[in-house]
Each structure stands twice: as structure tokens, then as C-alpha cells.
């Protein structure tokens, strides 16, 4: 039996009663940039449903994910522990074993301890099964999200560009096809199976630009090798519909009790292949249409809450796991069709990098019962604090040692007062750390490359020297470490203390 924390149910917060506890929906978009939403100044794309949330709640301008890539960002958000403290939290293969272990206390555990129904729907990318590469995809997985506090899950094992290209529902492949048993490998191909590299004539939907040339599913080649799947294989154009319908089904089923829904959309992540109803409706092509599709999902969730009469007491947090990247391995013309759109807004950098564009993300918080007026917040907030902030909201007690890097900043999250974090820490693709205060940003030395072979448009920001930027000046182009040696040393020492905890 897996070891799980046992906590008393229905603990009453000092701030709200059990009857007042809100439903909580955390919408975590994939690769959605700070400048990708209309309410954040986006050009060339309309996001009316997200705009509606911004008009009703708080739009944050200084929220940071913990990492510039998906797996470590999501690990930190759900556990309250910086991913760089734990080996094996780099971007995960599709057959990675569970990175969050069953004995760890998670955000879902906090909600479950207070009587919430809990679910994860959409992208996961934190591993499944007990050991990497040892999963039997044709039976119940040995470890899954039920071991991490989630009552229900309907998830993609990793990302849309990685095999296995099937949904997992409560620890088993959804719509499993006995006539097409599934095999997965990240080491070698299965005999007789075509690949994007050797069989480009089979790529009738999308072709790769860099890498992504292994097994072919739905006319798109992926990372990793896969055999079988049959009726269980997803069609990329239907992924958003599947995620949205299962999320709404969970909401409907639990409308009479408090629920926590971790809803992770896939749309903007490659391969971008949105539903036909969005095609031709955005001049930026597939990436613009993917943002439209994300907005559609938000609208569907809002409509469901309205229809069920539970929107008033539902807290929605909308954010992204990391910054945007335009060319990330497929020939989708995303770079060529930007037409003045800036996915990261005026920030320097993108996904993978040490710069602000890698970890500064959009964030909107809406709770009609408590947040009565729209506002804009400049509070410095890290996603790592959300587990303790939510625990404070619902009155959950976290076990000793749980969420070791998380702080309670519920007041800032609800716009009740300016409650800055002293600093936030970011993790770049090559493990380089940065420390950001309201005024300064320090980046530690790194020997990493200035650009990435698989994402040619990415400026990593790695340099073999201390970097210090005055963020009140609004850019990261002027390294002032030599002219502010005391500040450089102070932040360098502070970061080292954090690393050594």
C-alpha cells in the first residue's frame, strides 16, 4: 500500500466557514506567453473569454513560474518545492516514472484533506508508473495521480509532441484497444514502424523542423517511439475538446460539493493543430488559432459554471507554466506569421531562457463572491506559494516538511493588500538560477550555450559571469554587476543560501 498522509477532514479556516469554501479551478496553460492574451496587450489575436475574467477579477503583472520549462515548473507548483532541489525533474520523457512520489504532499492532498473532490484534466508531464520505461500501458499503471491526492484524472502522459499519444484515465489508457496493444520506447524504434525521419511522405498534417521525427501519429511525427494504440490514439485536432468535455463533466458531477480542478490545456504547445472550427480565423496561422482555442476552453468552463449556478463561489486562477516559444520543432510558420505580435510582450527572452520572458507569466484571479471589483496588481508573486495560499484559504494543515519553499501570500492573490514576496527564484533550461526582487534581478554564471539547437530563436541569456539587471529600468540588456558590486554580492549570497537549504 502506498504511504499517504492522513489528515482530518473539514478543517475550518479562520477566514471562511466550511459553507463558504469556494470551488477552485486552476487553469494552467502550456507555453502561453505574457504577451499572448488580448488583456495583456496582445496583437493579432482576440481572447474575449479571458478578457471577461480580467474584467471581473485581478490581473497580475508580476507573477512568475518557478522554471522556464514545463516539468520543473509544474513540479514546483504542485509540491511547493523548488524542482532544482530534486534530481530527475528536467523535462520528462513520455515514459518517465512518477516524478512526484506518492509519499509527497501535494496541492491536491491539501484540498482533499478538507473534503474537496479533486481532479487533474489535460497535460500532466510529471511521469506515470513507479519506474521510467517500465510501464505496462495495457493494464492499470502501478502508480498514477490517484496516489497524489487526485480523485479523478484524465491526462496526457507528457506533451502532444511526445509518445504515448493516448489519454490516461484513472491510471489506465482511455478507450484501450485490445487489438492494438501499446508499446513505448525512448531508446529504439519497433521493427516495421514508420518514422518522420524515414517516411516523410506519411506526414500529412505537420512536418518537423528540428527533431520531432520519430513515431508518426495522426500524420505528425513525435519524440519517442510507439507501437499500437488503435482506437485509443488521440487526434490532435480533438485534444482541446476532449480535455474540455472531461473537465466540465467533473464539474457537473461535483457541483453540489466543493471541488478542486487542475485544468491543464495543451493548445499553444507544439505540435499546434487546433480544431477545424478555428482554422483560417487568425492571421498568425496555427499558433494564433491555438490561442483562440485556449480562449474557447475558458469560455466553455465559464458557461458551465453559469449554467450550474456555481460561478459566484468559484475561484478561478488562470496562468501559464512558463514563457512562450515560437519555433519549437515543427514547420507551422509561427515565426513568419507573427506580424508584429510579441508572445512575451516587451520582455526579453522566451521559454528555456534565464530572462523574464522565460518565467514571467500571465495570471488572472476571479472569485465573484469575494472579489467585487476588477483591478491590476503589481505584487511580486511566485507560483510556488500557491499551495500554502490555497491551504490558508480552505483551512488545510500541511504536514511538517511539506511544501518547504512555499509561503502563504493569500492576501496578495486575492488583492486584499500589497503583499510582495521578497524575491522569486527562476530556473532556466540548463539549471541556471536567477533571483528577482522588485528592483533587481541577479543571474548566476553559466557555461551553457547562447542559443539552443532545437529552438533556434531562443536567446538563453547564459553567460560565464555574474549578471545584474536594474528591473526598474525596464530591461535586461544592461548588466550592471560591476557598477553595483555590493548588490551583486548580496543577491549572489542570498541565492547560495537558498540553494544550500
PyMOL commands that set and color helices and strands:
alter all, ss='L'
color gray80, all
select helices_A, chain A and resi 18-20+38-40+48-56+70-79+83-85+107-113+145-148+200-202+230-232+236-253+276-278+286-308+356-359+383-394+410-413+471-473+485-499
alter helices_A, ss='H'
color red, helices_A
select strands_A, chain A and resi 23-29+58-64+117-123+152-156+167-169+172-173+183-185+216-217+220-221+225-227+259-264+314-320+360-366+375-377+381-382+424-427+433-436+440-443+451-452+455-459+467-470
alter strands_A, ss='S'
color yellow, strands_A
deselect
rebuild
show_as cartoon
